[in-house]
Amino acid sequence: MNITSSIYLISSPSQDKCPKPDKPEYAFVGRSNVGKSSLINMLCNKSSLAKTSASPGKTQLINHFLVNDKFYIVDLPGYGFAKVSQSQRKQWERMIEDYLRKRQNLVNLFLIIDGRHVPQQLDLNFIDSLGKWRIPFSLVFTKADKVSRKVLHANISALLDKLGKTWEPLPDHFVTSTTTKLGKGEILGLIERLNNDFIELKEMHPKD
């Protein structure tokens, strides 16, 4: 897939304030500071599209970006150790859950995981929630260039082994680096295939 245009559209405080659900939509979520916004910028060929920050908790709303005038990419707030109050964190969690469970044009969720670290319980808990909510998702391991191949492979294998105890089949996973562009083509390829499936389904059920 060739990205020819990508623009910031709107930031919404809740899913009911999001744009009309008339295009396929792909959301990105992960623990705070895992490189989520940088990944979106890499995919869209625009370094300043999604706002990045060295301090966790920069993304606080549901941010929509229109790509190629054909589909939406959504930057969701991070979960985990952002330096905010517990009430603010709970509010973000409710907003994310509400969006994931009610957004009818959400085709796939990309769960972003820092490849430099061993499996984190926060990520495992969130994956369990996605299973309960029946949300289609893929795993994206970031920062592959920031750690040795041996450590990266060990961390990925450890997480997949844990999931293998309760998940069958395992979700798709991608390994990425925003520095080397590793994984960009594979993720965009999946989005392109899912876009085509979305269009075919719409043509079969035009009133939905």
Secondary structure by P-SEA (a helix, b strand, c coil): ccccccccccccccccccccccbbbbbbbcccccaaaaaaaaaacccccccccccccccccbbbbbccccbbbbbccccccccccaaaaaaaaaaaaaaaaccccccbbbbbbcccccccaaaaaaaaaaaaacccbbbbbcccccccaaaaaaaaaaaaaaaaaccccccbbbbbbcccccaaaaaaaaaaaaaaaaaaaaaacccc
